Amino acid sequence: MSKPGPAPKITTENVLGVFAERDDDAEPLTAPEIAEQLDCTRRTVQKRLNELEEQGAVTRKKVGSRAVVWWVSSNDERSDTPDFRAGYGALAGSNFADEVEAVGDELDRDFRESERELFADDDA
C-alpha cells in the first residue's frame, strides 16, 4: 500500500480561477466555498485570499460575527498590478496580454493607413 503524496499546492491563480468560473460575476464567495471548489482546506484558501487582498486583487467584507465574503476588486479598487492581470484564472502563464496588445497595435496601424488613403483620395 502506498502512502498518499502531499496535497497539490494551491496558488493565488487557482483561487482567482474559482472567481472567474462563477456563473454570476457579482456573487461574492466565502473561503469555505472556494476551498470546496479547489478540494483543499479553508485555511489554505484563507492564506491565498489574504495574499490577493494585499495585492489589491480581491476585497473582503465581514458580514457576521465570523462570516466574511470575498470578491474580485473592481479596477477602481485595485492597484495596477501586472501580476494580477497575468495570473487571472485560465490565462495564467499565457501570453494573452501580449497578444491583445499586438492586435491593438495592428489595428492602430491599419486605421492610420486607411485614414491616409481616405485623405489622399480627397487631395487628388
ABEGO torsion letter per residue (X at the ends): XBBBBBBBBBBAAAAAAAAAABABAABBBBAAAAAAAAGBBAAAAAAAAAAAAAAGABBBBBABAABBBBBBBBAAABBBBAAAAAABEAABGBAAAAAAAAAAAAAAAAAAAAAAAAAAAAAX
